[in-house]
């Protein structure tokens, strides 16, 4: 059954290397498309090499198209916070630089409010043992899709070293923690 694009929502997330984030959200029930890209920098149509230089201000992100009748914004954000470390500034594991910062890039005020409310709730709960959540919540700006070879990277290269040792464990964590949200 084809979905009417008007019934889909968009959410853009930065949680470190986009290969990791894309691989997780590709498996989420209700997410109909995941595209790796770059956003919130000052260069028009940046390349991977430019973004990796750390001079463009862009962050590696995934743009999700999802059906809110099948998965809520809050559920997507809960998955996002579980599969990356929102307490490390400009880094995820060995990936270091502003392009790997944690961020929620909102397309409307409702997303901003939902994200800020969840962050406040998590901070108050002490879930991160007193470490502050550094995830930025800002409006989406200057989005550009990543090059074709970055799309579906884990799917196409599961045995590549980074995929096997970094992406794979994140996917496994998602599958174990959020089994109810796995695509059938």
C-alpha positions as CSV (number, residue, x, y, z in Angstrom):
1,X,0.0,0.0,0.0
2,X,1.5,3.3,-1.0
3,X,1.5,6.1,1.5
4,X,0.4,9.6,0.7
5,X,3.4,11.9,1.2
6,X,1.2,14.3,3.0
7,X,0.7,11.8,5.8
8,X,4.4,11.5,6.4
9,X,6.6,13.6,8.7
10,X,10.2,14.5,8.4
11,X,12.8,14.4,11.3
12,X,16.5,15.1,10.9
13,X,19.0,13.7,13.5
14,X,22.7,13.9,14.0
15,X,24.1,11.2,16.2
16,X,27.7,10.8,15.0
17,X,28.6,9.0,11.8
18,X,25.6,8.9,9.6
19,X,26.3,5.3,8.6
20,X,25.5,4.2,12.2
21,X,22.4,6.3,12.5
22,X,21.1,5.3,9.1
23,X,21.6,1.6,9.8
24,X,19.5,1.8,12.9
25,X,16.6,3.8,11.5
26,X,16.5,1.7,8.3
27,X,15.2,-1.0,10.6
28,X,12.5,1.0,12.5
29,X,8.9,0.1,11.8
30,X,7.1,3.3,10.5
31,X,10.2,4.8,9.0
32,X,9.7,4.7,5.3
33,X,12.9,6.4,4.1
34,X,16.3,7.3,5.6
35,X,18.7,9.6,3.7
36,X,22.2,10.4,4.9
37,X,23.1,14.1,4.5
38,X,24.6,17.2,6.0
39,X,23.0,20.2,7.6
40,X,23.3,23.4,9.5
41,X,26.6,24.6,8.1
42,X,27.5,27.6,5.9
43,X,28.7,25.9,2.7
44,X,26.1,25.4,-0.1
45,X,26.0,21.8,-1.4
46,X,28.9,20.5,0.7
47,X,30.9,17.4,-0.1
48,X,31.9,14.7,2.4
49,X,35.5,15.9,2.2
50,X,34.5,19.4,3.0
51,X,32.4,18.3,5.9
52,X,35.1,16.1,7.3
53,X,37.5,19.0,7.3
54,X,35.5,20.5,10.1
55,X,35.4,23.9,8.5
56,X,31.9,24.0,7.0
57,X,29.9,23.9,10.3
58,X,27.8,21.0,8.9
59,X,26.8,17.9,10.9
60,X,26.4,14.4,9.5
61,X,22.7,13.6,9.8
62,X,20.0,11.3,8.7
63,X,16.7,12.6,7.3
64,X,13.9,10.4,8.3
65,X,10.5,10.2,6.5
66,X,8.1,8.5,8.9
67,X,4.5,7.6,9.3
68,X,3.3,9.1,12.6
69,X,0.3,6.7,12.6
70,X,2.9,3.9,13.0
71,X,5.6,5.4,15.2
72,X,5.5,8.6,17.2
73,X,8.1,11.4,17.2
74,X,8.8,10.6,20.9
75,X,9.5,6.9,20.1
76,X,11.9,8.0,17.4
77,X,13.7,10.3,19.8
78,X,13.8,7.6,22.5
79,X,15.6,5.3,19.9
80,X,17.9,8.1,18.9
81,X,19.0,8.8,22.5
82,X,19.5,5.1,23.2
83,X,21.8,4.4,20.2
84,X,24.3,7.2,20.6
85,X,25.9,9.1,23.5
86,X,24.2,12.6,23.8
87,X,26.6,13.6,26.6
88,X,29.8,13.8,24.5
89,X,30.4,17.1,22.8
90,X,31.5,16.8,19.1
91,X,32.3,13.1,19.3
92,X,30.9,9.7,19.1
93,X,33.4,7.0,20.1
94,X,36.5,7.5,17.9
95,X,34.7,9.9,15.6
96,X,35.7,13.4,16.7
97,X,34.8,16.8,15.3
98,X,31.9,19.2,15.1
99,X,30.5,17.2,12.2
100,X,29.7,14.3,14.7
101,X,27.8,16.5,17.2
102,X,24.5,15.3,18.7
103,X,21.6,17.2,17.3
104,X,17.9,17.3,16.5
105,X,17.2,19.5,13.6
106,X,13.6,20.4,13.7
107,X,11.2,21.3,10.9
108,X,8.5,22.8,13.1
109,X,7.8,24.1,16.6
110,X,6.1,20.9,17.8
111,X,9.3,18.9,17.1
112,X,11.3,21.5,19.0
113,X,9.0,21.4,22.0
114,X,8.9,17.6,22.0
115,X,12.6,17.3,21.8
116,X,13.3,19.9,24.5
117,X,10.7,18.2,26.8
118,X,12.3,14.8,26.4
119,X,15.8,16.2,27.1
120,X,14.5,17.9,30.2
121,X,12.8,14.7,31.3
122,X,16.0,12.7,30.8
123,X,18.2,15.3,32.5
124,X,15.8,15.3,35.6
125,X,15.8,11.5,35.7
126,X,19.6,11.3,36.0
127,X,19.6,8.6,33.3
128,X,23.1,9.8,32.2
129,X,24.5,9.8,35.8
130,X,24.9,13.5,36.1
131,X,26.6,14.0,32.7
132,X,24.9,16.9,30.9
133,X,23.0,16.2,27.6
134,X,24.7,18.3,24.9
135,X,22.3,17.5,22.1
136,X,21.5,20.7,20.2
137,X,17.9,21.3,19.3
138,X,17.8,23.8,16.5
139,X,15.8,24.5,13.3
140,X,16.9,22.6,10.2
141,X,19.0,24.7,7.8
142,X,21.0,24.2,4.7
143,X,20.3,20.5,4.3
144,X,22.1,18.6,1.5
145,X,22.0,14.9,0.8
146,X,25.3,13.0,1.1
147,X,26.9,11.4,-1.9
148,X,25.3,8.3,-3.3
149,X,28.0,6.0,-2.0
150,X,27.1,6.9,1.6
151,X,23.4,5.9,1.2
152,X,22.6,2.5,2.6
153,X,26.3,2.1,3.5
154,X,25.9,-0.6,6.1
155,X,23.5,-2.5,4.0
156,X,25.9,-2.5,1.1
157,X,29.1,-3.0,3.1
158,X,28.4,-5.0,6.3
159,X,31.8,-6.6,6.4
160,X,33.8,-3.3,6.0
161,X,35.8,-2.8,9.2
162,X,34.0,0.3,10.5
163,X,30.6,-1.4,9.8
164,X,31.6,-4.7,11.4
165,X,33.0,-3.2,14.6
166,X,31.1,0.1,15.1
167,X,27.9,0.1,13.1
168,X,27.0,-3.6,13.7
169,X,27.0,-3.3,17.5
170,X,24.8,-0.2,17.4
171,X,22.3,-2.1,15.2
172,X,22.4,-5.1,17.6
173,X,21.8,-2.8,20.6
174,X,18.8,-1.3,18.8
175,X,17.4,-4.7,17.9
176,X,17.7,-6.0,21.5
177,X,16.4,-2.8,23.2
178,X,13.6,-1.9,20.7
179,X,12.5,-5.3,19.4
180,X,8.9,-4.0,19.3
181,X,9.9,-1.3,16.8
182,X,11.7,-3.6,14.3
183,X,10.4,-3.7,10.8
184,X,8.7,-7.0,10.0
